[in-house]
Amino acid sequence: MNEELKAVPFGLGEVNPYNKYFTGISYLKFLHTDGVSVANVTFEAGCRNFWHVHNATENGGQFLLATYGRGYYAEEGKEPIELLAGDSVYIPTGVKHWHGAAKDSVFSHVAIEVPGKDSSTEWKEEVSEEDYEKANLYHKQTKVVQTAGRDQLGGIADEFARLNDDILFGEVWSRTSYLDIKKRCILTVTALVSQGITDSSLKYHVENAKKNGVGKNELCESLTHIAMYVGWPKIWAALRYVKEIY
């Protein structure tokens, strides 16, 4: 957890003075306060804020830009939205909502306050365990688009390239049943290492794991777990990639 917290973009800041409105521990670092409030908020795994509403008599609202890990945003009466690095959300005034980290991931976002007249935040009740668990069962899974096969093997092994791009990635990696993309990343890395494959394909899948929200500690623990089963030198080789990429 401490290593994950140190890795968040823009810096961790201080323990959030508004933590009385949070379940769990969060951290706050103001990036800009002149005219527009821009702050980096980091949630420890499992942390989320209470239901709340941004009020204003004119304009107002808030933008959230996810920068690290995996988290959720939920509006009252709607399905939760999973947030990964690069995702953004606009929250209009008057909308009751909450946001925070998944239970297995540190999560960080930049919160940008939209200037408004008579702006205020109205804090409501704590998010229930039922509502939070509902969010943790939700995983955004979009179709994976892969072109590496055609890019590298087109004109040489066209059918193999098609199977790689359209079936392996386009269908298997894009499946939404039971496994989210984070778990598929971890399974793929451990499968490659188990076979002693520590070339550029392993490096690609470690990079892919990081891109899809797998934490460094999460991946290291997975590799440590299988070390006694698959062989110490294989894990040593894999951890060099983890160190380089993370």
C-alpha positions in Angstrom: 0.0 0.0 0.0 2.7 2.5 0.9 4.6 1.9 -2.4 1.3 2.4 -4.3 0.6 5.6 -2.5 4.1 6.9 -3.3 3.5 6.2 -7.0 0.5 8.4 -7.6 0.9 11.3 -10.1 1.1 14.9 -8.7 2.1 13.7 -5.2 0.2 12.4 -2.2 -0.1 15.6 -0.2 -1.4 15.5 3.4 -4.0 13.4 5.1 -7.3 14.8 4.0 -8.8 17.3 6.5 -12.2 16.3 5.2 -11.7 12.6 6.2 -14.7 12.8 8.5 -16.8 12.7 5.3 -14.9 9.6 4.1 -15.0 5.9 4.8 -11.3 5.0 5.1 -8.3 7.2 4.6 -7.7 9.7 1.8 -5.1 12.3 1.0 -5.3 15.8 -0.4 -2.9 18.0 -2.4 -4.0 21.3 -3.8 -2.5 21.9 -7.3 -4.1 25.3 -8.0 -6.3 27.6 -5.9 -6.2 30.9 -7.7 -9.6 31.4 -9.4 -10.2 27.6 -9.9 -9.7 25.0 -7.3 -7.7 22.0 -8.7 -6.8 19.3 -6.2 -5.3 15.8 -6.3 -7.2 13.4 -4.1 -5.9 9.9 -3.4 -7.9 7.1 -1.8 -6.4 4.1 0.0 -7.9 0.8 -1.2 -11.5 0.6 0.0 -11.8 4.3 0.8 -14.7 6.3 -0.6 -16.4 9.6 0.3 -19.9 10.0 1.6 -22.8 10.8 -0.7 -22.7 14.5 -1.4 -24.1 17.3 -3.7 -22.3 20.2 -5.3 -24.6 23.2 -5.1 -24.6 26.6 -6.8 -27.2 29.1 -7.8 -25.3 29.6 -11.1 -22.8 27.5 -13.0 -20.7 25.3 -10.7 -20.2 21.5 -10.6 -17.0 19.5 -10.7 -14.8 17.5 -13.1 -13.0 14.4 -12.0 -9.9 13.2 -14.0 -8.7 9.7 -12.9 -4.9 9.4 -12.9 -4.0 6.2 -11.1 -5.4 2.9 -10.0 -9.0 1.8 -10.2 -12.0 3.6 -8.6 -15.7 4.3 -9.0 -18.2 7.1 -9.5 -21.8 6.6 -8.7 -24.9 8.8 -9.0 -28.0 8.1 -7.0 -30.4 5.9 -8.9 -27.8 5.0 -11.6 -25.3 2.2 -12.1 -21.7 2.9 -10.9 -19.0 3.8 -13.4 -15.6 2.3 -13.1 -12.7 4.8 -13.5 -9.3 4.0 -14.7 -6.4 6.3 -15.5 -7.4 8.7 -18.2 -11.2 8.5 -17.6 -13.1 11.7 -16.7 -16.5 12.5 -15.3 -18.5 15.8 -15.2 -20.7 16.2 -12.1 -23.4 18.8 -12.5 -24.7 20.8 -9.6 -27.6 19.2 -7.7 -26.6 15.6 -8.4 -26.2 13.3 -5.4 -23.1 11.1 -5.9 -20.0 9.5 -4.4 -16.6 8.4 -5.6 -13.7 6.5 -4.3 -11.3 3.5 -4.7 -12.0 -0.1 -5.5 -11.5 -2.3 -2.5 -8.3 -3.8 -4.0 -6.7 -0.7 -5.5 -5.3 2.6 -4.5 -7.1 5.3 -6.6 -6.2 8.9 -7.4 -8.0 11.6 -9.3 -7.7 15.3 -9.9 -10.8 17.2 -8.9 -11.5 20.5 -10.7 -14.1 22.7 -9.3 -16.2 24.6 -11.9 -16.5 28.2 -10.7 -20.1 29.1 -9.7 -22.2 31.6 -7.7 -22.8 30.6 -4.1 -21.0 27.3 -4.5 -21.0 24.8 -1.6 -20.7 21.1 -1.0 -23.6 19.5 0.9 -22.4 16.2 2.6 -25.0 13.4 3.0 -25.0 10.0 4.6 -22.2 7.4 4.4 -22.2 5.0 1.4 -23.7 1.7 2.5 -21.7 -1.5 2.3 -24.4 -2.8 -0.1 -23.9 0.2 -2.5 -20.2 -0.1 -2.3 -20.1 -3.8 -2.9 -22.4 -3.3 -5.9 -19.8 -0.9 -7.4 -17.0 -3.5 -6.8 -18.9 -6.1 -8.8 -18.9 -3.8 -11.8 -16.0 -3.8 -14.2 -15.8 -1.8 -17.3 -14.6 -4.0 -20.1 -14.4 -2.6 -23.6 -13.4 -4.6 -26.7 -9.7 -4.9 -26.9 -8.3 -3.7 -30.2 -5.0 -5.3 -31.2 -3.2 -4.8 -34.5 0.3 -6.2 -33.6 -0.3 -9.4 -35.5 -1.1 -7.7 -38.8 1.5 -5.0 -38.2 4.4 -7.5 -37.6 3.3 -10.6 -39.5 1.0 -9.3 -42.3 2.0 -10.8 -45.6 4.0 -13.5 -43.9 1.5 -15.3 -41.7 -1.8 -13.6 -42.3 -4.0 -16.3 -40.7 -1.9 -16.4 -37.6 -2.0 -12.6 -37.4 -5.8 -12.6 -37.7 -6.2 -15.2 -35.0 -3.9 -13.1 -32.7 -5.6 -9.8 -33.3 -9.3 -10.9 -33.7 -9.6 -14.1 -31.6 -7.0 -14.0 -28.8 -7.4 -10.3 -28.1 -10.6 -9.3 -29.9 -12.6 -12.1 -28.3 -10.8 -13.9 -25.4 -9.3 -10.7 -23.9 -12.6 -8.8 -24.4 -14.8 -11.3 -22.6 -16.7 -9.7 -19.6 -17.8 -12.9 -17.8 -16.3 -13.6 -14.4 -12.8 -12.1 -15.0 -12.1 -8.3 -15.4 -9.2 -7.1 -17.4 -7.0 -6.7 -14.3 -7.3 -10.4 -13.5 -6.6 -11.4 -17.1 -3.4 -9.3 -17.1 -2.2 -11.0 -13.9 -3.1 -14.5 -15.2 -1.3 -13.8 -18.5 1.9 -12.6 -16.8 2.0 -15.6 -14.4 1.3 -18.0 -17.3 4.2 -16.6 -19.4 6.6 -16.7 -16.4 5.5 -20.2 -15.6 6.7 -21.3 -19.0 10.0 -19.5 -18.7 9.0 -16.9 -21.3 10.8 -13.7 -20.2 11.3 -12.0 -23.6 9.6 -8.9 -25.1 6.2 -10.6 -24.8 6.5 -10.7 -21.0 7.6 -7.1 -21.0 4.5 -6.1 -23.1 2.2 -7.9 -20.7 3.7 -6.3 -17.6 3.3 -2.9 -19.4 -0.3 -3.9 -20.2 -0.9 -4.8 -16.6 0.2 -1.4 -15.4 -1.9 0.3 -18.0 -5.0 -1.6 -16.9 -4.7 -0.7 -13.2 -2.7 -3.6 -11.7 -0.7 -2.3 -8.8 3.0 -3.0 -8.5 2.6 -4.7 -5.1 -0.4 -6.7 -6.5 1.7 -8.0 -9.4 4.8 -8.7 -7.2 2.7 -10.7 -4.7 1.3 -12.8 -7.5 4.8 -13.6 -8.8 6.1 -14.3 -5.3 3.2 -16.7 -4.7 4.0 -18.8 -7.7 7.8 -18.6 -7.2 8.1 -22.0 -5.3 5.9 -23.7 -7.9 7.5 -22.5 -11.2 11.1 -21.8 -10.3 13.0 -19.0 -8.6 15.1 -17.7 -11.6 11.9 -17.2 -13.7 10.5 -14.9 -11.1 13.8 -13.1 -10.7 13.7 -12.3 -14.4 10.1 -11.2 -14.3 10.7 -8.9 -11.4 13.4 -7.0 -13.3 10.7 -6.0 -15.8 8.4 -5.0 -13.0 11.1 -2.8 -11.5 11.8 -1.2 -14.9 8.2 -0.6 -15.9 6.8 0.5 -12.5 
